[in-house]
């Protein structure tokens, strides 16, 4: 039958990464596709249609940040480049200070 599960198929025979270069390649590929999904989702959130906003929220649910739509559009867009915007670096702020401040002040 065509709907039988074949445990000898390709997906069942994939091996886990065994060497450091295998792990590095795996992490690199996952990071790349996660970045593409995040950027695509971010851009879809700017569209007015409801289906685009729903699809744009999906990549952020993978990282448990399903509130990105409200936070980004209603918070960051209104407060951009002001002192109250947690996503805007302050003048002469180091990247490390910005990351710590951003993580602690996220709405």
Residue pairs with C-beta under 8 A, 6 or more apart in sequence:
6 12
17 23
17 25
17 26
34 59
34 62
37 59
37 62
38 59
38 60
40 56
40 59
41 55
41 56
41 57
41 58
41 59
41 60
41 68
42 56
42 68
42 72
43 56
44 52
44 53
44 55
44 56
45 52
45 53
45 56
45 57
45 68
45 69
45 72
45 73
46 73
47 53
47 56
53 69
56 69
57 66
57 68
57 69
60 66
60 68
60 69
67 107
71 106
71 107
75 85
75 86
75 107
76 85
76 86
76 87
76 88
79 85
79 88
80 87
80 88
81 88
82 88
83 90
86 101
86 102
86 105
86 106
86 107
87 102
89 95
89 98
90 98
93 101
